[in-house]
Amino acid sequence: MTIPGPIDPPARLLMGPGPISAYPSVLRAMSAPLVGQYDPFMTAAMAETQELYRQVWATHNDATLLVDGTSRAGIEAAIVSLVRPGDRVLVPVFGRFGHLLAEIAERALAEVHTIETDWGQVFPPSVIEEAIVRVKPTLLALVQGDTSTTMNQPLDEIGEICARHGVLFYTDATASLAGNAFEADAWGVDAATAGLQKCLGGPSGSSPITLSEKAVGVIRSRAKVEAGIREAGDTDAEDFVRSNYFDLGMILDYWGPRRLNHHTEATSMLYAARECARVLLTEGREAVIARHELAGRAMLAGAQGLGMTVFGDVAHKMSNVLAVEIPDGVPGDAARQALLTDFGIEIGTSFGPLHGRVWRIGTMGYNARKDAVLTTLVALEAVLRRFGVAVPAGGGVDAASDIYSEAV
C-alpha cells in the first residue's frame, strides 16, 4: 500500500445548500492546542460558548449548549430525550427534513402523525392548530427552514398555539439559524437545534441546542422514572431513553455546574462553535441576518436576470438558499460538474420529487457576500451558454449588482 501524502483539498467556493465555506477565523480556531476536558480553560470555554449561543438563539434558557455530532445528532438528542414510547408526535412535512423528524420519532417508539403540503409551500398556522386539536400530540416537531425545498416555515404563532393546547414545541433550525429571524423566547420555542455548517459559517460536527424550562422538566422527570426502573431491576422496560450518547439528561449534567462525566468533549469542535457565535455577535446578530437577506435577494435577482425560473413560494423562501428550475435540455448533473471542474464552484441538486428538476444555490455564512454571489452568477452564465441556453449577456451580474447598489 502506498501511503498518501498530507491532506490537501482543492480550493472550492461552496455555494450549495450546505456545507459551506467556513469563516477563516473558525478554521484557525480549530487548530488551537487541545486541553483536558476538565482544564479550567476548557470549562471556561464551555461556559462562554453557552452564553454566546443564548444570544444567537435570542433566549435566556440556562439549558443552552452543544451536542457533539452533526446537526442530525442534535435532532436525535432532542427527540429521543423528549419523547417516551407511545407518545403522540405531530410532524408537519413540507420537505425532506420533515420526513427525517418523523423517522427519528418513530425510532423513539412514538406514535407519529404527519400532515403534508406540496413541496414549495408552507403551512398556515391554522392548519397546524387544526391538526394539534385532532391529534392531541405530546410534541410538535417542525422544521423551520427546509433546504430541500428552500421554504421557511413561519414560527412566530406556533409557540402560542402549542402552549394553549399543552404541546411541547420543537423546531429544527439547522439551515435557518443566523440567516433568518429566530426568536426562541419570543416565539415560545421549547426546544431547538441547529448545525454549524449553514448560516453559522462553520464545519459540520457540532449541534447547538437550547431547551426551555418546560423541556428540561420533561427530561428531568423522565430521568427520575428511569432511576426508579433501574432500582427495581427492570432493565427491559421500554421507557428508557433510546440512546446513551444522545441522552440530554446526562448531557445537561455534563454541561451543568457539576460537570458529571458523560463523554469527552470534542474540543476542536467546541472551539469552532464558539468562534462561529463570536463572529456572528461581533458583526451583530441582526446585521448578519440582514447580510443573508441581501445576498439571497441578490442571488434571486441574478438568477431571474439569467432567465431562470424560481421554484416555490418566493414569499416564504429562506433568505440563504434558492431553488431554480434546471432549463430544458440541460443535463443537471453535468452542468453542476462543469461548474465544479472549471470554476471550483459547488451548487446543489435536490431530493425526492425535485430530484433532477432544480438546482439549489446557497448564500450562507462566510459566502453571504457580494463577490461570492457575483462570481457564482458569472460562472453559471458561462455554463448555461456552454449547454446551449440563450441567456442575456451579463444579465445575472447586472441584476444582482443593482440589488447591492440599491442597498447602499
C-alpha positions as CSV (number, residue, x, y, z in Angstrom):
1,M,0.0,0.0,0.0
2,T,1.3,3.5,-0.9
3,I,1.0,5.9,2.0
4,P,-0.9,9.0,0.8
5,G,0.5,12.5,1.3
6,P,-0.9,15.1,3.7
7,I,-4.5,16.0,3.1
8,D,-4.6,18.8,0.5
9,P,-8.2,19.5,-0.6
10,P,-8.8,21.7,-3.7
11,A,-9.9,25.3,-3.4
12,R,-13.7,25.4,-3.6
13,L,-16.4,28.1,-3.3
14,L,-19.2,26.1,-1.7
15,M,-22.4,27.8,-2.9
16,G,-24.8,24.9,-2.4
17,P,-27.3,24.2,0.4
18,G,-24.5,23.3,2.8
19,P,-22.0,22.6,3.9
20,I,-20.5,26.0,3.1
21,S,-17.1,27.6,3.1
22,A,-16.2,28.3,6.8
23,Y,-15.1,31.6,8.1
24,P,-11.2,31.7,8.1
25,S,-11.2,32.5,11.8
26,V,-13.2,29.4,12.5
27,L,-10.7,27.2,10.7
28,R,-7.9,28.9,12.7
29,A,-9.7,28.3,16.0
30,M,-9.9,24.6,15.2
31,S,-6.1,24.5,15.0
32,A,-5.7,25.8,18.6
33,P,-4.0,23.5,21.1
34,L,-6.0,20.9,22.9
35,V,-6.5,20.9,26.6
36,G,-8.0,18.3,29.0
37,Q,-11.8,18.2,29.3
38,Y,-11.7,19.5,32.9
39,D,-8.9,22.0,32.4
40,P,-10.1,25.4,33.7
41,F,-9.6,26.8,30.2
42,M,-11.9,24.2,28.8
43,T,-14.7,24.6,31.3
44,A,-14.5,28.3,30.9
45,A,-14.7,28.0,27.1
46,M,-17.8,25.8,27.5
47,A,-19.4,28.4,29.7
48,E,-18.5,31.2,27.3
49,T,-20.0,29.1,24.4
50,Q,-23.2,28.7,26.3
51,E,-23.6,32.4,26.9
52,L,-22.8,33.2,23.3
53,Y,-25.4,30.8,22.0
54,R,-28.1,32.2,24.3
55,Q,-27.6,35.4,22.3
56,V,-27.6,33.6,19.0
57,W,-30.9,31.8,19.9
58,A,-32.3,35.0,21.5
59,T,-33.1,33.2,24.7
60,H,-32.5,33.2,28.4
61,N,-32.6,29.4,28.6
62,D,-30.0,28.1,31.0
63,A,-30.0,24.8,29.1
64,T,-28.2,26.1,26.0
65,L,-25.3,24.0,25.0
66,L,-23.8,21.8,22.3
67,V,-24.4,18.2,21.2
68,D,-21.3,16.7,19.8
69,G,-22.0,15.5,16.3
70,T,-23.6,16.9,13.2
71,S,-26.9,18.7,13.1
72,R,-28.7,15.3,13.0
73,A,-27.1,14.5,16.3
74,G,-28.9,17.4,17.9
75,I,-32.2,16.5,16.3
76,E,-31.9,12.9,17.5
77,A,-30.9,14.0,21.0
78,A,-33.9,16.3,21.3
79,I,-36.5,13.8,20.0
80,V,-35.3,10.7,21.8
81,S,-34.9,12.6,25.1
82,L,-38.3,14.4,25.0
83,V,-40.4,11.5,23.6
84,R,-41.5,8.4,25.6
85,P,-42.6,5.3,23.8
86,G,-46.3,5.7,22.8
87,D,-46.3,9.5,23.0
88,R,-48.0,11.1,20.1
89,V,-45.8,13.3,17.9
90,L,-47.1,15.6,15.2
91,V,-44.8,16.4,12.3
92,P,-45.9,18.8,9.6
93,V,-44.0,17.8,6.5
94,F,-43.2,20.3,3.7
95,G,-39.9,18.8,2.5
96,R,-37.3,16.0,3.1
97,F,-36.4,17.0,6.6
98,G,-39.9,16.8,7.9
99,H,-39.7,13.1,6.9
100,L,-36.5,12.9,8.8
101,L,-38.1,14.2,12.0
102,A,-40.9,11.7,11.6
103,E,-38.5,8.8,11.1
104,I,-36.5,9.7,14.2
105,A,-39.6,9.9,16.3
106,E,-40.7,6.5,15.0
107,R,-37.4,5.1,16.1
108,A,-38.0,6.6,19.5
109,L,-41.2,4.4,19.5
110,A,-43.5,7.4,19.3
111,E,-47.0,7.3,17.7
112,V,-46.2,9.6,14.8
113,H,-48.8,11.6,12.9
114,T,-47.9,13.7,9.9
115,I,-49.7,16.3,7.8
116,E,-48.2,17.3,4.4
117,T,-48.3,20.1,1.9
118,D,-46.9,20.5,-1.5
119,W,-43.1,20.9,-1.7
120,G,-42.6,24.6,-2.3
121,Q,-45.3,25.7,0.1
122,V,-45.5,26.2,3.9
123,F,-48.3,25.6,6.5
124,P,-50.7,28.3,7.7
125,P,-50.8,28.3,11.5
126,S,-54.5,27.5,11.4
127,V,-53.7,24.2,9.6
128,I,-51.2,23.2,12.2
129,E,-53.6,24.1,15.0
130,E,-56.3,22.1,13.5
131,A,-54.0,19.1,13.4
132,I,-53.0,19.6,17.0
133,V,-56.6,19.7,18.1
134,R,-57.3,16.5,16.2
135,V,-54.1,14.5,17.0
136,K,-53.6,15.8,20.6
137,P,-49.8,15.3,20.4
138,T,-47.3,15.5,23.3
139,L,-44.8,17.1,20.9
140,L,-44.9,19.2,17.7
141,A,-41.8,18.6,15.7
142,L,-41.4,21.2,12.9
143,V,-38.6,22.2,10.6
144,Q,-38.1,25.9,10.3
145,G,-36.1,26.1,7.0
146,D,-36.1,23.0,4.8
147,T,-33.2,23.2,2.3
148,S,-34.7,20.5,0.1
149,T,-37.5,23.0,-0.9
150,T,-35.8,26.2,0.3
151,M,-39.0,27.1,2.2
152,N,-39.0,29.0,5.5
153,Q,-41.9,27.9,7.8
154,P,-43.2,30.9,9.8
155,L,-42.9,30.0,13.5
156,D,-44.0,33.2,15.3
157,E,-47.5,32.0,16.0
158,I,-46.7,28.3,16.6
159,G,-45.4,28.5,20.2
160,E,-48.5,30.2,21.4
161,I,-50.7,27.6,19.7
162,C,-48.7,24.8,21.3
163,A,-48.8,26.4,24.8
164,R,-52.6,26.9,24.5
165,H,-53.0,23.1,23.8
166,G,-50.4,21.8,26.2
167,V,-48.0,20.7,23.5
168,L,-44.2,20.8,23.6
169,F,-42.8,22.7,20.6
170,Y,-39.5,21.5,19.0
171,T,-38.1,23.0,15.8
172,D,-35.1,22.0,13.6
173,A,-33.3,25.3,12.7
174,T,-30.3,23.6,11.2
175,A,-30.4,25.5,7.9
176,S,-32.1,28.7,9.1
177,L,-30.4,29.9,12.3
178,A,-28.3,33.0,11.9
179,G,-29.5,33.7,8.4
180,N,-33.2,34.1,9.1
181,A,-35.1,35.6,12.0
182,F,-35.2,33.3,15.1
183,E,-36.6,34.3,18.5
184,A,-36.6,31.3,20.8
185,D,-38.1,33.1,23.8
186,A,-40.5,35.4,22.0
187,W,-41.8,32.6,19.8
188,G,-42.3,30.2,22.7
189,V,-40.0,27.5,21.4
190,D,-39.4,24.7,23.9
191,A,-36.5,23.0,22.1
192,A,-34.5,23.9,19.0
193,T,-31.4,22.5,17.4
194,A,-29.1,23.7,14.6
195,G,-25.7,22.9,13.0
196,L,-22.6,25.0,12.2
197,Q,-22.4,24.2,8.5
198,K,-25.0,26.6,7.2
199,C,-25.5,30.2,8.1
200,L,-23.3,30.0,11.2
201,G,-20.3,29.6,8.9
202,G,-18.5,26.6,10.4
203,P,-17.8,22.9,9.7
204,S,-20.3,20.2,10.3
205,G,-19.8,18.4,13.6
206,S,-21.4,20.3,16.4
207,S,-25.1,21.0,17.1
208,P,-26.1,24.0,19.2
209,I,-29.3,23.2,21.2
210,T,-31.5,25.3,23.5
211,L,-34.2,23.9,25.9
212,S,-36.9,25.8,27.8
213,E,-37.5,25.1,31.5
214,K,-40.6,23.1,30.4
215,A,-38.5,20.9,28.1
216,V,-35.8,20.4,30.8
217,G,-38.6,19.5,33.2
218,V,-39.8,16.7,30.9
219,I,-36.2,15.4,30.5
220,R,-35.6,15.5,34.3
221,S,-38.9,13.8,35.1
222,R,-38.0,11.0,32.7
223,A,-34.6,10.6,34.3
224,K,-36.4,10.1,37.7
225,V,-38.6,7.5,36.2
226,E,-35.6,5.7,34.7
227,A,-33.8,5.8,38.0
228,G,-36.8,4.0,39.6
229,I,-36.9,1.4,36.9
230,R,-33.2,0.7,37.3
231,E,-33.6,0.5,41.1
232,A,-36.4,-2.1,40.6
233,G,-34.1,-4.0,38.2
234,D,-36.5,-3.8,35.3
235,T,-33.8,-3.5,32.6
236,D,-36.2,-4.5,29.8
237,A,-38.5,-1.5,30.4
238,E,-39.3,0.5,27.3
239,D,-39.3,3.9,29.0
240,F,-35.5,4.2,28.9
241,V,-34.1,6.9,26.6
242,R,-33.3,5.0,23.4
243,S,-29.7,6.3,23.4
244,N,-26.9,6.8,25.9
245,Y,-24.8,9.2,23.8
246,F,-27.9,11.4,22.9
247,D,-29.5,11.3,26.4
248,L,-30.0,15.0,27.1
249,G,-30.5,14.3,30.8
250,M,-26.9,13.2,31.1
251,I,-25.6,15.8,28.6
252,L,-27.2,18.5,30.7
253,D,-25.4,17.2,33.8
254,Y,-22.1,17.2,31.8
255,W,-22.6,20.9,30.8
256,G,-24.0,21.9,34.2
257,P,-22.2,23.1,37.3
258,R,-21.5,19.5,38.4
259,R,-19.7,18.6,35.2
260,L,-20.6,15.0,35.5
261,N,-18.6,12.9,33.1
262,H,-20.6,11.7,30.1
263,H,-18.2,11.7,27.1
264,T,-15.0,13.5,26.2
265,E,-16.0,16.9,24.7
266,A,-15.0,17.4,21.1
267,T,-12.5,20.1,21.9
268,S,-11.7,21.4,18.4
269,M,-15.4,21.5,17.5
270,L,-16.2,23.4,20.7
271,Y,-13.6,26.0,19.6
272,A,-15.2,26.1,16.1
273,A,-18.7,26.6,17.6
274,R,-17.5,29.3,20.0
275,E,-15.8,31.1,17.1
276,C,-18.9,30.9,14.9
277,A,-21.0,32.5,17.6
278,R,-18.3,35.1,18.4
279,V,-18.0,36.1,14.7
280,L,-21.8,36.5,14.4
281,L,-22.2,38.5,17.5
282,T,-19.2,40.7,16.7
283,E,-20.8,41.7,13.4
284,G,-24.2,41.9,15.1
285,R,-26.9,39.3,15.1
286,E,-29.4,41.5,13.1
287,A,-26.7,42.7,10.8
288,V,-25.8,39.1,9.9
289,I,-29.4,38.2,9.2
290,A,-29.7,41.3,7.1
291,R,-26.5,40.4,5.2
292,H,-28.0,37.0,4.4
293,E,-31.3,38.6,3.3
294,L,-29.4,41.0,0.9
295,A,-27.2,38.2,-0.5
296,G,-30.2,36.0,-1.0
297,R,-32.2,38.8,-2.7
298,A,-29.2,39.5,-5.0
299,M,-28.9,35.8,-6.0
300,L,-32.6,35.6,-6.6
301,A,-32.5,38.7,-8.9
302,G,-29.4,37.4,-10.6
303,A,-31.0,34.0,-11.4
304,Q,-34.0,35.8,-12.7
305,G,-31.7,38.1,-14.7
306,L,-30.4,34.9,-16.4
307,G,-33.9,34.0,-17.3
308,M,-34.2,31.1,-14.8
309,T,-37.4,30.1,-13.2
310,V,-37.5,30.1,-9.4
311,F,-39.1,27.2,-7.6
312,G,-41.6,27.5,-4.8
313,D,-43.4,30.3,-3.0
314,V,-40.9,33.1,-3.1
315,A,-42.7,35.0,-0.3
316,H,-41.8,32.2,2.1
317,K,-38.3,31.4,0.7
318,M,-35.4,31.1,3.1
319,S,-33.0,34.1,2.7
320,N,-30.0,31.8,2.4
321,V,-30.8,29.3,-0.3
322,L,-32.5,29.5,-3.7
323,A,-34.0,26.7,-5.9
324,V,-34.1,27.3,-9.6
325,E,-35.6,25.1,-12.3
326,I,-33.0,23.4,-14.5
327,P,-33.5,24.7,-18.0
328,D,-35.0,22.3,-20.5
329,G,-32.4,20.3,-22.3
330,V,-29.6,21.0,-19.8
331,P,-28.2,17.8,-18.1
332,G,-28.3,19.0,-14.5
333,D,-25.5,16.9,-13.1
334,A,-23.2,17.5,-16.0
335,A,-23.7,21.3,-15.7
336,R,-23.0,21.1,-11.9
337,Q,-19.9,19.2,-12.6
338,A,-18.7,21.8,-15.1
339,L,-19.2,24.5,-12.5
340,L,-17.1,22.5,-10.1
341,T,-14.4,21.4,-12.5
342,D,-13.9,24.6,-14.4
343,F,-14.7,27.2,-11.8
344,G,-14.3,25.5,-8.5
345,I,-17.9,26.3,-7.5
346,E,-20.3,23.8,-6.0
347,I,-24.1,24.1,-6.1
348,G,-26.6,21.5,-5.1
349,T,-29.1,19.2,-6.7
350,S,-32.2,18.1,-4.7
351,F,-34.2,15.1,-3.4
352,G,-37.5,13.3,-3.9
353,P,-39.9,14.9,-6.2
354,L,-37.4,17.7,-7.0
355,H,-34.5,15.4,-7.9
356,G,-33.2,16.3,-11.3
357,R,-35.6,19.2,-11.5
358,V,-34.0,22.0,-9.6
359,W,-30.6,23.3,-8.6
360,R,-30.1,24.8,-5.1
361,I,-27.8,27.7,-4.7
362,G,-26.8,28.8,-1.2
363,T,-25.6,32.2,0.1
364,M,-24.7,31.3,3.7
365,G,-22.3,32.4,6.4
366,Y,-18.9,33.5,5.0
367,N,-20.3,33.2,1.5
368,A,-23.2,35.5,2.0
369,R,-21.2,38.3,0.4
370,K,-21.2,40.3,-2.9
371,D,-18.1,38.8,-4.5
372,A,-19.3,35.2,-3.9
373,V,-22.7,36.0,-5.4
374,L,-21.3,37.7,-8.5
375,T,-18.6,35.1,-9.1
376,T,-21.2,32.3,-9.0
377,L,-23.5,34.2,-11.4
378,V,-20.6,34.7,-13.9
379,A,-19.8,31.1,-13.8
380,L,-23.4,30.0,-14.0
381,E,-23.9,32.1,-17.1
382,A,-20.9,30.6,-18.8
383,V,-22.0,27.1,-18.1
384,L,-25.6,27.7,-19.3
385,R,-24.2,29.1,-22.5
386,R,-22.0,26.0,-22.9
387,F,-25.1,23.8,-22.7
388,G,-27.0,25.7,-25.3
389,V,-29.1,28.1,-23.2
390,A,-29.6,31.6,-24.6
391,V,-29.0,33.9,-21.6
392,P,-28.8,37.7,-21.5
393,A,-25.1,38.7,-21.6
394,G,-24.3,39.8,-18.1
395,G,-27.9,39.6,-17.1
396,G,-27.3,37.8,-13.8
397,V,-24.4,40.0,-12.6
398,D,-26.2,43.2,-13.6
399,A,-29.4,42.3,-11.8
400,A,-27.6,41.2,-8.6
401,S,-25.4,44.3,-8.7
402,D,-28.5,46.5,-8.9
403,I,-29.7,44.9,-5.7
404,Y,-26.4,45.7,-4.0
405,S,-26.4,49.2,-5.3
406,E,-29.9,49.9,-4.1
407,A,-28.9,48.7,-0.6
408,V,-26.0,51.3,-0.3
